[in-house]
C-alpha cells in the first residue's frame, strides 16, 4: 500500500504513478478500462490519497472511495516533466520547451521560475487514430505504428526535389506537400503501411513546425517531447529527430515521459524528496 497515488485521467488513456522503494511505479490502461483502476485502488491502495488530473478527472473521481484531490492539468504536466528529468540521467538547460503529444498537443515553457502554457493544437494522437481509421480502417494503435514503421513515404508525399528539376532553395528531401504526389497516387498501388507512414510524418512535422517558433520565442533550442503518442512509436520519434540538425534544435525524449501528468499530480503541493524518490531512478 502507498499513501499517495497520482492519476492522469486523459481522454484516451488513464495513467497512474506512485512511489515504491524510492522509485516511481507506473500503470496505464485505456479509458474503457477505467474500472480496472477503481478496483486496483480499492484492493491495493484503499487508504491512499488520490490526486487526479486530466480531462476525465471528474469521471474517475465519482467512482472512487478514496480521498480525492483535483489537480490542474497543465501544472501537473510541467511539474511531472521536471521530476522525471531530475530523477533520470537527462541533462537539460535551465530554460526549455515541453511539447506534450496526447490526444491533442499542448506546448509549455519551463524554467527555474516556473512554467507557462504557450499554446497547443488539435494535431496529435487523436488525429492519428481518427485518420488512420478513415484512411485504412485500422483502429489498433500497435498495429498502426508497426505498419507505419515498414512504410515508404515516397510516391505519396510530394518532396521539394519532386518539384524542382534543378537546384532547390531548400533541402530536396523536405516535404513540399503531405499526400500531395497526385500523379503517382493515381497510377500506383497505395499500401496501408505507406499511407500510415505518411500520416505519422504529417503529424510529426506539423507539431514540430509549431513548436520551433515557440522555442525561439523563449530563446531555447531544447525541446522535450512527452506523451503516449511516442510509446511503441519509433517512427514518430525518428521523424522529429530527423530535423535536429536542419533546424538547430535538440529533441529530448525522457524515459517514462508519458507519465508526466500522473507524476505531477502525485507531487502536487509535495516535493518529490518528501515522497522518498531517489535521483537516478
N, C-alpha and C positions, 0 to 999 in steps of 0.2 A: 504493500500500500504506500501511497505517497500523499503528502499534504496538499500539493497544488498540481493542477493539470491545466495546460494551455491548449485551447482548441481554435483552429481556424475553420469555420464552417462556411465554405465557399459555395458558389453557385453550381459547381460540378463535383468537387471533392471535399471531404472532411479530413483534416489533418490534426493530429494531437502531438503534444510534447510534454514530457515530464522528466524528472531527474532521478536516475538510479545509479548509485555508487560513483557519483561525481561526473556522470556522463548524461547527455541528453538521450532520451529514448523516444523513438518516433513511431507513429502508427498512421496509416492512411486507408480510407475506404471511399467509395463513391457515395454521393448524396443519397442514392436509393438504398444504401446500406446503413442509414442513419441509426436504425435500431441496434445495430451491432455495437455502435459507440455507447448507446444508452445502457445496454446490457453489460458491456465491458466496465463501465464506471460503477454500475450497481454491484457487480460481482467482485471486482478487484480494487476499486478505489471509492468505496461508499461514503467515506468521510472527507474526501478531498474537496478543497475549494476549487471550483472550476471557473476559469477565466476564458470567456469566449469572444472571438472577433469574427468578422466576415459577414457576407450578405445574408446568410441563413442563421445568424446567431440567435435571433428571436425564436425561430422554429425549433432549434435544438434545445434552447433554454426551457421551453414549455414542457419538454419531455423528461427533464432530469429531476431527480430528487435531491441532488447535491446543492450546496450553496453556490450560487452563480453570480459572477461579476461580468458585466459587459465592458468590452474594451474597444476603443475607436480603431477602425481597421488600418488606416494609414500610419497611425502612431505605432501600432503593433508591428507592421511590416518593417518599418525602418529600424525600430529597436531590435527586432529579431535579427535583421541582417547584421547589425553591429555586433551582437553577441556571437553569432555564428562565425563571423570573421575573427573576433577576439579569441575564440576557443579553437581556432584552426591555425594552420601554418601559412595562411594567406596574408600577405603584407600589402596594405593599401595606403595611399596618401591620406592626409587629413581631410581632403575635400574630394568627393567622388559622386557619380551619378548612379542611382539604383533604378533598374528597369524590371518591373515585376510583370512577367507574362503569364497571366492566368487565363480565365475566360475572356477577359479583355486585358488591356495593358495599362499600367499606371507608372508614372515616372516621377522620381523624387531626387532631391539634392540632399546629401548627408555630409555633415562636417562636425567638428568638435562642439559647436554651439547648439547643434540640434539638427532637425530635418524639416524639409518642406516639400509638399507635393507641388510639382510644376505643371503637370498636365497628364494626358492619357489619350487612349484611342480604343475604339471597339475592335481593332485588329488584334487578334490573339488566338488562344486555344479554342475558344468557342467558334470563331470563324473557320479555323482549320477543320473542326469536326463537322460543321454545317456544310461547308463547301465540298469536303471530302465525300459526304453522303450524296449531295446533289450531283456531283460530277462522276462518282464511281459506284454509289450505292453502298459504300462500306461505312461501318459505324464503330468498329473496334479500334481503339487508339493504337494498341500494339501492332495490329495488322497494318494499319495505315503508315506508321513510322517505319516498319520493317520493309514494306513495299517501296516506300519513298526512297529509302537508302539504296535501293537497287535501280532506281530510275535515272533517266537521262533527260536533261532539260533542253538539249539541242534539238531543234526541229519543232519545238512548241513555243519556247521563249525566243523572242527576237533580240539578238545581241547587237551591240554597236557595230561589230565587224560585218554583220549581215547587211547593214545599210550602206556603209562607206566602202567603196571599191578601192580607194587608195588609203592614204594615211588619215586617221581619225583624230579629232581634237582631244579625245579621252580614250581610256583603255578599251580595246576591242572586245574584251570578254565581259564588259559591263552589260547589264540588261538594259536594252532600249525600250522594250515593251513586253511585259509579262503576258504570256499566252497570245503573243502578237504575231507569230510567224504563220500567217494565214495560208500562204502559198503551199507550205509543207503540210500543215494540219489538214487541208482539204484533200490532199493527194497521198497521204500515207496513213498506215495503221497507227492509231494512238493507243498506247498501252496505259493501263491504270497506274502502274508504277511511275511512268513518265509524267502523267498528269499530277500525281501526288508530290513528286519531286519538285515540279514547277510551283505547286501550291505552297509548299513549305518555303521555297525560295522567295516567292512573292511576299509572304507574311514576314519572314525574317528580314528581308530587305526594307520593307515598309516600316517596320519597327525601328530598325537601325537608322534609317533616314530621318525619322522623327527624333530619335534620341541624340544624334550628333549635334544639332543646333542647341539643344538644351545643355549638353556638356560644354560647348563653347561659351554659353551664357554664364556658366558658373566657373569658367576658367579651369576645366579639368579635362584630361584625356582618358581618364579611367572610368569605365562603365561596367557596373556589376549587374549581371543578368541573373534573375531568380525566377522561380515559378515552375509549376508542374508540367508546363508545356515542354520543358527541356528533359524531363525524365524519360529515359529509354528513347531519346530522340537525337541521336548523334548528328544527323544531317542538319537539324536546326542550328545546333551549336557550330558545326563546321561552316555553315553559310555565314554566320556572324564573324567568326574568326578570319574568314577569307578577306575581310575588308580592313583588318587591323593596320596593315602597312599602308594601304592606299589612303586611308583617312587619318592616319597617325593617332590611332586610339589603342587602348589596352582593354581588351574584353576579358572580364573575370567571371568565373562560374563557380561560386563557393559550393563545396560539397554539402548536401542537405539544404541547399538554399530554398528549395520549395517549401520547407517547413518554417520559413522566417516569420510568417504570421502567427503560427502556433507558439513559437518560441517567444515572440514579442508579447503575446497575450499572457504567457506564463510569467514573464518578467515584469508585467505591468505594476508600477509602483513598488518594485522589489528588485534590487541589484542582483545580477546573476551570481555574485560571490556569496550572497546570502542564501542561495539555494544549493550551495555546495558544488557548483560546476567548476571543473578544473580546466585551466587553459591547456590547449594542445589536444583536446578531445572533441 
